[in-house]
Amino acid sequence: MGYNRKDLAVKVNLAKSTKGYTMKDIGALEDRISKIEYYTVLNALALDAKTLSIRDSTGQIERFKDGIFADPLNDDSIARSNDIEFNLAVDSSKSIARPNFDELYHKFDIVTNNSSNIKIAGRLLMLDFDNEKVVCNPYATTYRNCTESFYTFKGNLILFPEYDSGNDTTYSSPQVITLDIASSFNELQALGKFKDISSIQGNPEEINKTSSSSTSNGLRKTTTTTTYATQVETTVSDLKVQTNTLKQNLGEFVKDVSSLPYLRARTVAVWATGLRPNCRVYPWFDTKSVSSYCRPAVVKAQYATNGYLDPSKITSIAAGNEANIFDFNGALGAPLVTDNQGNIAVLFYIPANTFRSGERTFLLTNIDDLAATSAVITSAEATYTGSSLSVSKQNLSFNILEPTFTPTSVTTTSTIITKILILIMQLYLHHQNHVVMIDQVLILWGRHLIFQILHRMVSAVYTYHNLVCILKRNTVH
């Protein structure tokens, strides 16, 4: 049988029943509530900034505003460092901030004359000690440190030099500028523009005189020859032009300066201590294997103490010659093995145009594959910094071709011999018992011909004969 009395039924509301929470649930709820509170406050701040009205100077345009940012503490680029209350130091390597502080460096020098019972190992100063072999196995196939499973040999490494800030200087072909001032004067001299010719002629002097006469058929000829000598002095003045080259060297000028994108080729001395003894190590530079650019080396005696490098003795080495503290002791690419003290000297030849400028890490480690980091037993590293400039220079000089003038004067004396010939012709004509004489006189003086003809004319009925006279001139210079 069934009952359909809902008013007598018992109702249980499971939705309103109390839920049991464990501590884990309560912790999760607490995290969720914290996030809700954080974003609620963040939204309220954003809404407050959004609703805040900030207009420009005209009062028309609403300014952009967003006043919420998170400082990652990598540097102080977004901090208001010019504020008088700013007093913060940022450690960019750890991305933390701390109160501002002053850091002072003090350099300590060891006074070896007043020190005793000490031993210097690289950059370490320790009490004096002796190495003694406690236990050895002459039949062991390999050297094994009993603690190598959890202990590694972390050595110290020094580079000589640690940085390179030198410049690569290239010289372009020298530039010579020639200023020719003399050529135009040479051309004028060749054309004779500077010549001045002057002559002084003296008075003629008679040196000889001859006379002769003859009569034939009524024609009488009288010839008189007079010889004169004239002294002529000719002076030719001129300017002799010579060329003198004046050289002026203005020195070297910098044409171009640029940063070198790659490290310069040079030799670096590497000294490492504290590595695993009698262990082969592999050189790495900027995470690239450089075994083919390295060779074993030994410390020169003048820079060593007890056979090991003494940094206090290399202070007098000139810049650029730091690698001279070592002598090579093997070929390029030869195995690099530490000694029984864990020390090693290496000469590293940086190749040209291979590694980018900047800070590069040189690493010595026992692995030949950097991916096998779990196999590292010993290592030492140091930073090499290269920041060089490429400087292009050119030598500039002037060649000035200047004229020099020398007055010259040449005087010559010559004698001009002049003959003057006078020919007198007289013709006697007989007509009706009258004699008529016709004279014709021709005179030659130097280069000028003077004709003087005198005619004695008779009446028109007289017969007139023309006379032709030939005059020859003979002049001697």
C-alpha positions as CSV (number, residue, x, y, z in Angstrom):
1,M,0.0,0.0,0.0
2,G,1.1,3.5,-0.5
3,Y,0.7,6.8,1.3
4,N,0.3,10.0,-0.5
5,R,0.5,12.3,2.4
6,K,3.1,14.9,1.6
7,D,2.3,16.9,4.7
8,L,3.5,14.0,6.8
9,A,6.6,13.3,4.8
10,V,10.2,14.1,6.1
11,K,12.2,16.3,3.8
12,V,16.0,16.4,3.8
13,N,17.7,19.3,1.9
14,L,21.2,18.0,0.9
15,A,22.1,21.3,-0.9
16,K,22.0,23.2,2.4
17,S,23.8,20.6,4.4
18,T,27.2,21.6,6.0
19,K,30.2,20.6,3.9
20,G,33.3,19.4,5.6
21,Y,36.6,21.1,4.5
22,T,40.0,19.7,5.0
23,M,43.0,21.9,5.7
24,K,44.1,21.5,2.1
25,D,40.8,22.8,0.9
26,I,41.0,25.7,3.3
27,G,44.5,26.5,2.0
28,A,43.3,26.5,-1.6
29,L,40.4,28.8,-0.6
30,E,42.8,31.1,1.1
31,D,44.9,31.4,-2.1
32,R,41.9,32.1,-4.2
33,I,40.6,34.7,-1.7
34,S,44.1,36.4,-1.8
35,K,44.0,36.6,-5.6
36,I,40.5,37.9,-5.5
37,E,41.5,40.7,-3.1
38,Y,44.6,41.5,-5.2
39,Y,42.8,41.8,-8.5
40,T,39.9,43.6,-6.8
41,V,42.2,46.3,-5.5
42,L,44.1,46.4,-8.9
43,N,40.8,46.9,-10.8
44,A,39.8,49.6,-8.3
45,L,43.1,51.4,-8.9
46,A,42.8,51.0,-12.6
47,L,39.3,52.3,-12.6
48,D,40.3,55.2,-10.3
49,A,43.1,56.1,-12.7
50,K,40.8,55.8,-15.7
51,T,38.1,58.0,-14.3
52,L,40.5,60.6,-13.1
53,S,40.2,63.6,-15.4
54,I,43.5,65.3,-16.4
55,R,43.3,67.6,-19.4
56,D,45.9,69.5,-21.3
57,S,46.6,73.3,-21.1
58,T,43.7,74.0,-23.5
59,G,41.3,72.1,-21.3
60,Q,39.9,70.2,-24.2
61,I,42.0,67.1,-24.7
62,E,42.1,64.3,-22.1
63,R,45.6,63.3,-21.3
64,F,46.7,59.6,-21.5
65,K,47.3,58.2,-18.0
66,D,48.4,54.8,-16.9
67,G,50.2,54.9,-13.5
68,I,50.7,51.3,-12.8
69,F,54.0,49.5,-13.7
70,A,56.2,46.8,-12.2
71,D,59.9,47.5,-11.9
72,P,61.9,44.3,-12.6
73,L,64.9,46.0,-10.8
74,N,67.3,45.3,-13.7
75,D,68.5,48.8,-13.7
76,D,67.3,52.3,-12.8
77,S,66.1,53.3,-16.2
78,I,62.4,53.7,-15.1
79,A,63.2,55.1,-11.7
80,R,63.2,58.7,-10.9
81,S,66.9,58.8,-10.1
82,N,67.0,62.6,-10.3
83,D,64.7,62.9,-7.3
84,I,66.5,64.3,-4.2
85,E,65.0,61.4,-2.1
86,F,66.3,58.7,-4.5
87,N,68.7,56.6,-2.5
88,L,68.6,53.1,-4.0
89,A,71.2,50.7,-5.4
90,V,70.1,48.1,-7.9
91,D,72.0,44.8,-8.3
92,S,71.2,44.0,-12.0
93,S,72.8,40.6,-11.8
94,K,70.4,39.5,-9.0
95,S,67.5,41.9,-9.8
96,I,67.3,43.1,-6.3
97,A,67.3,46.6,-4.7
98,R,69.2,47.6,-1.6
99,P,70.0,50.9,0.1
100,N,72.7,53.0,-1.6
101,F,76.3,52.4,-0.5
102,D,79.8,53.5,-1.4
103,E,82.3,50.8,-2.4
104,L,86.0,51.3,-1.8
105,Y,88.8,49.2,-3.3
106,H,92.1,48.7,-1.5
107,K,95.1,47.2,-3.2
108,F,97.4,45.2,-1.0
109,D,101.0,44.5,-1.9
110,I,103.0,41.7,-0.3
111,V,106.2,42.8,1.3
112,T,108.2,39.6,0.7
113,N,111.2,40.9,2.6
114,N,109.2,41.2,5.8
115,S,107.0,38.2,5.3
116,S,107.7,34.6,6.3
117,N,105.9,31.3,6.6
118,I,103.7,32.1,3.6
119,K,103.2,30.6,0.2
120,I,101.7,32.4,-2.9
121,A,99.7,30.3,-5.3
122,G,98.4,32.4,-8.1
123,R,96.2,35.0,-6.5
124,L,96.0,33.1,-3.2
125,L,98.1,33.8,-0.2
126,M,98.3,30.9,2.2
127,L,100.4,29.6,5.1
128,D,103.4,27.6,4.0
129,F,102.8,23.9,3.5
130,D,104.5,20.9,2.0
131,N,102.9,18.2,-0.2
132,E,103.3,14.7,1.0
133,K,102.0,11.6,-0.6
134,V,99.9,9.7,2.0
135,V,98.5,6.8,0.0
136,C,99.2,5.8,-3.6
137,N,98.5,2.8,-5.8
138,P,101.3,2.3,-8.3
139,Y,99.1,-0.2,-10.1
140,A,96.1,2.0,-10.6
141,T,95.0,2.4,-14.2
142,T,93.7,6.0,-13.6
143,Y,93.8,8.7,-11.1
144,R,90.6,8.8,-9.0
145,N,89.6,11.2,-6.3
146,C,87.6,9.5,-3.7
147,T,85.3,12.5,-3.4
148,E,84.9,13.3,-7.1
149,S,81.3,12.1,-7.1
150,F,80.3,15.3,-5.2
151,Y,83.5,17.5,-5.3
152,T,84.9,19.3,-8.2
153,F,88.2,21.2,-8.7
154,K,87.2,24.8,-9.2
155,G,90.4,26.6,-10.2
156,N,91.6,30.1,-10.7
157,L,92.5,31.5,-14.1
158,I,94.4,34.6,-15.0
159,L,94.8,36.1,-18.5
160,F,97.7,38.3,-19.5
161,P,96.4,40.7,-20.7
162,E,92.8,40.6,-19.6
163,Y,91.7,43.3,-22.1
164,D,92.6,44.8,-25.4
165,S,91.9,48.4,-26.1
166,G,94.5,49.0,-28.7
167,N,93.8,50.4,-32.2
168,D,94.4,49.0,-35.6
169,T,95.9,51.8,-37.6
170,T,96.0,51.6,-41.4
171,Y,97.8,54.2,-43.6
172,S,96.4,55.2,-47.0
173,S,98.6,56.3,-49.8
174,P,100.1,59.7,-49.1
175,Q,98.3,62.6,-50.7
176,V,100.5,65.2,-52.4
177,I,99.0,68.4,-53.5
178,T,101.1,70.3,-56.1
179,L,100.7,74.0,-56.7
180,D,102.5,75.0,-59.9
181,I,103.2,78.7,-60.0
182,A,106.3,78.6,-62.2
183,S,105.0,77.0,-65.4
184,S,103.4,80.2,-66.7
185,F,106.6,82.2,-66.2
186,N,108.5,79.5,-68.0
187,E,106.2,79.8,-70.9
188,L,106.6,83.6,-71.0
189,Q,110.4,83.2,-70.9
190,A,110.2,80.8,-73.9
191,L,108.2,83.3,-75.8
192,G,110.8,86.0,-75.1
193,K,108.5,88.3,-73.2
194,F,111.2,89.3,-70.7
195,K,113.8,90.2,-73.4
196,D,114.8,93.9,-73.8
197,I,117.2,94.7,-76.7
198,S,119.0,98.1,-76.7
199,S,121.6,99.2,-79.2
200,I,124.1,102.1,-79.1
201,Q,125.6,103.1,-82.4
202,G,128.6,105.4,-82.6
203,N,129.5,108.0,-85.3
204,P,130.9,106.7,-88.6
205,E,134.7,107.1,-88.9
206,E,136.4,107.3,-92.3
207,I,139.0,104.7,-92.7
208,N,139.7,104.7,-96.5
209,K,139.0,106.8,-99.6
210,T,139.9,106.0,-103.2
211,S,139.1,107.9,-106.5
212,S,139.4,107.0,-110.2
213,S,138.3,108.6,-113.5
214,S,138.2,107.7,-117.2
215,T,137.0,109.3,-120.5
216,S,135.6,107.6,-123.5
217,N,133.7,109.0,-126.5
218,G,133.0,112.2,-124.8
219,L,131.8,110.5,-121.6
220,R,133.9,111.2,-118.6
221,K,133.4,108.9,-115.5
222,T,134.7,109.8,-112.1
223,T,134.3,107.2,-109.3
224,T,135.0,108.0,-105.6
225,T,134.8,105.2,-103.0
226,T,134.8,106.2,-99.3
227,T,134.8,103.5,-96.6
228,Y,133.4,104.2,-93.1
229,A,133.5,102.1,-89.9
230,T,130.7,102.3,-87.3
231,Q,130.9,100.7,-83.8
232,V,127.5,99.3,-82.7
233,E,127.0,98.0,-79.1
234,T,124.0,95.7,-78.6
235,T,122.8,94.8,-75.1
236,V,120.2,92.0,-74.6
237,S,118.5,92.0,-71.1
238,D,116.5,89.0,-70.0
239,L,115.0,87.3,-66.9
240,K,116.2,83.7,-66.4
241,V,113.3,81.7,-64.8
242,Q,114.2,78.6,-62.7
243,T,111.8,76.3,-60.8
244,N,112.3,75.7,-57.1
245,T,110.2,73.0,-55.4
246,L,109.1,73.9,-51.9
247,K,107.9,70.8,-49.9
248,Q,105.7,71.2,-46.9
249,N,104.7,68.2,-44.9
250,L,101.5,68.8,-42.9
251,G,101.7,65.5,-41.1
252,E,99.2,62.7,-40.6
253,F,95.5,63.2,-40.6
254,V,92.8,60.8,-39.3
255,K,90.5,60.0,-42.2
256,D,88.1,57.5,-40.5
257,V,87.5,55.9,-37.0
258,S,85.3,53.0,-36.5
259,S,84.8,50.2,-33.9
260,L,86.3,46.9,-34.8
261,P,83.5,44.3,-34.9
262,Y,85.9,41.4,-34.1
263,L,88.7,40.9,-31.6
264,R,92.2,41.8,-32.8
265,A,94.6,38.9,-33.4
266,R,97.0,38.7,-30.5
267,T,98.7,36.3,-28.1
268,V,97.3,35.9,-24.6
269,A,99.1,34.1,-21.8
270,V,96.8,31.9,-19.7
271,W,97.8,30.8,-16.1
272,A,95.5,28.5,-14.2
273,T,95.9,27.1,-10.7
274,G,93.8,24.9,-8.5
275,L,92.7,22.5,-11.3
276,R,92.7,18.8,-10.9
277,P,96.3,17.5,-11.0
278,N,97.6,15.5,-13.9
279,C,94.3,16.1,-15.8
280,R,93.9,16.9,-19.5
281,V,91.9,20.1,-20.0
282,Y,90.3,21.5,-23.1
283,P,90.3,25.3,-23.9
284,W,87.0,27.1,-24.8
285,F,86.6,30.7,-25.8
286,D,83.1,32.2,-26.1
287,T,81.7,28.6,-25.9
288,K,83.8,27.6,-29.0
289,S,86.6,25.0,-28.9
290,V,90.0,26.7,-29.4
291,S,92.4,23.7,-29.0
292,S,93.9,24.4,-32.4
293,Y,94.8,27.9,-31.3
294,C,96.5,26.9,-28.0
295,R,99.8,25.4,-27.1
296,P,101.4,24.3,-23.8
297,A,103.9,26.8,-22.2
298,V,106.3,27.2,-19.3
299,V,106.9,30.2,-17.2
300,K,110.1,32.1,-17.8
301,A,112.6,31.9,-15.0
302,Q,112.6,35.7,-14.4
303,Y,108.9,35.6,-13.7
304,A,108.7,32.5,-11.6
305,T,109.2,31.5,-8.0
306,N,109.9,27.9,-7.3
307,G,108.9,27.2,-10.9
308,Y,105.5,28.8,-10.6
309,L,104.3,32.1,-11.9
310,D,104.8,35.0,-9.5
311,P,102.4,37.9,-10.4
312,S,104.5,40.3,-8.3
313,K,107.4,40.0,-10.8
314,I,105.4,40.9,-14.0
315,T,104.6,44.5,-13.1
316,S,107.3,45.8,-15.3
317,I,106.1,44.3,-18.6
318,A,105.1,46.8,-21.2
319,A,101.6,46.8,-22.5
320,G,101.2,44.5,-25.4
321,N,104.1,42.2,-24.3
322,E,102.3,40.4,-21.5
323,A,102.4,37.1,-23.4
324,N,106.2,37.2,-23.2
325,I,106.1,35.9,-19.6
326,F,105.8,32.3,-21.1
327,D,107.9,30.2,-23.5
328,F,105.9,27.8,-25.6
329,N,106.5,24.1,-24.8
330,G,104.7,22.3,-27.5
331,A,103.0,22.6,-30.9
332,L,99.6,24.2,-31.6
333,G,96.8,21.8,-30.8
334,A,99.0,19.7,-28.4
335,P,97.3,18.2,-25.4
336,L,97.0,20.5,-22.4
337,V,97.7,18.6,-19.1
338,T,98.0,20.1,-15.6
339,D,101.0,19.4,-13.5
340,N,100.9,17.5,-10.2
341,Q,99.9,20.7,-8.4
342,G,97.0,21.4,-10.7
343,N,98.8,24.3,-12.5
344,I,99.0,24.9,-16.2
345,A,100.4,27.6,-18.5
346,V,98.9,28.0,-22.0
347,L,99.6,30.4,-24.9
348,F,96.3,31.3,-26.6
349,Y,96.6,32.9,-30.1
350,I,93.4,34.8,-30.8
351,P,92.6,34.5,-34.5
352,A,91.6,37.6,-36.5
353,N,88.0,38.2,-37.6
354,T,86.6,35.2,-35.6
355,F,85.3,36.4,-32.2
356,R,83.1,39.4,-31.8
357,S,84.3,42.3,-29.7
358,G,83.1,42.7,-26.1
359,E,83.4,40.4,-23.1
360,R,84.3,36.8,-23.9
361,T,84.9,34.0,-21.5
362,F,88.0,31.8,-21.7
363,L,87.3,28.4,-20.0
364,L,89.6,25.4,-19.2
365,T,87.7,22.2,-18.3
366,N,88.1,18.5,-18.5
367,I,85.3,17.9,-21.0
368,D,85.5,18.2,-24.8
369,D,81.8,18.7,-25.2
370,L,80.2,21.6,-23.3
371,A,76.8,19.8,-23.4
372,A,78.1,17.2,-21.0
373,T,78.0,19.5,-18.0
374,S,77.4,16.6,-15.5
375,A,80.8,15.3,-16.4
376,V,82.7,18.4,-15.3
377,I,85.3,17.5,-12.7
378,T,87.6,20.6,-12.9
379,S,87.3,24.0,-14.5
380,A,88.6,27.5,-14.4
381,E,87.5,30.6,-16.3
382,A,88.2,34.2,-16.8
383,T,86.8,37.1,-18.9
384,Y,88.7,38.7,-21.7
385,T,87.5,42.1,-22.9
386,G,88.2,43.5,-26.3
387,S,87.2,46.9,-27.4
388,S,89.4,48.3,-30.2
389,L,89.1,50.9,-32.9
390,S,90.1,50.9,-36.5
391,V,91.9,54.1,-37.4
392,S,92.6,55.1,-40.9
393,K,95.3,57.8,-41.4
394,Q,96.8,59.5,-44.4
395,N,99.9,61.7,-44.8
396,L,99.3,65.1,-46.5
397,S,102.0,67.2,-48.0
398,F,102.2,70.2,-50.4
399,N,104.7,70.6,-53.3
400,I,104.8,74.3,-54.3
401,L,106.6,74.9,-57.6
402,E,107.7,78.5,-57.3
403,P,109.7,80.5,-59.8
404,T,113.0,82.2,-59.1
405,F,114.1,85.1,-61.3
406,T,117.7,85.9,-62.2
407,P,118.4,89.0,-64.3
408,T,120.8,88.3,-67.2
409,S,122.5,90.8,-69.5
410,V,124.6,90.0,-72.6
411,T,126.4,92.8,-74.4
412,T,127.9,92.3,-77.9
413,T,130.0,94.8,-79.9
414,S,130.0,94.8,-83.7
415,T,131.6,96.9,-86.5
416,I,129.6,98.0,-89.5
417,I,131.7,98.7,-92.6
418,T,129.9,101.0,-95.0
419,K,131.3,101.9,-98.5
420,I,129.9,105.0,-100.2
421,L,130.4,105.1,-104.0
422,I,130.0,108.3,-105.9
423,L,129.9,108.1,-109.7
424,I,130.0,111.3,-111.7
425,M,129.3,111.1,-115.4
426,Q,129.9,114.0,-117.7
427,L,128.7,114.0,-121.4
428,Y,130.0,116.6,-123.8
429,L,127.6,117.2,-126.8
430,H,128.8,119.3,-129.8
431,H,126.2,121.3,-131.6
432,Q,127.0,124.2,-133.8
433,N,130.3,124.8,-132.1
434,H,128.7,124.8,-128.7
435,V,129.6,122.3,-126.0
436,V,126.8,121.4,-123.5
437,M,127.8,119.2,-120.5
438,I,125.2,117.0,-118.7
439,D,126.2,115.9,-115.2
440,Q,124.5,113.0,-113.4
441,V,125.5,112.2,-109.9
442,L,124.4,109.1,-107.9
443,I,125.3,108.7,-104.2
444,L,124.8,105.6,-102.1
445,W,125.1,106.0,-98.2
446,G,124.7,102.9,-96.3
447,R,121.4,101.4,-97.0
448,H,119.9,104.7,-98.2
449,L,120.1,105.6,-101.9
450,I,120.2,109.3,-102.6
451,F,119.9,110.4,-106.2
452,Q,120.9,113.8,-107.2
453,I,120.6,114.5,-111.0
454,L,121.7,117.8,-112.4
455,H,120.9,118.5,-115.9
456,R,122.1,121.4,-118.0
457,M,119.5,121.7,-120.6
458,V,120.0,123.3,-124.0
459,S,117.5,124.6,-126.4
460,A,114.8,122.2,-127.7
461,V,116.6,121.8,-131.0
462,Y,119.6,120.1,-129.3
463,T,119.8,116.4,-129.4
464,Y,119.4,114.7,-125.9
465,H,120.8,111.4,-125.1
466,N,119.5,109.4,-122.2
467,L,122.2,108.0,-119.9
468,V,121.8,104.8,-118.1
469,C,124.1,104.5,-115.0
470,I,124.5,101.3,-113.2
471,L,125.5,101.6,-109.6
472,K,126.7,98.6,-107.7
473,R,126.8,98.8,-103.9
474,N,129.3,96.8,-101.8
475,T,128.7,96.9,-98.0
476,V,130.9,94.9,-95.5
477,H,129.7,94.2,-91.9
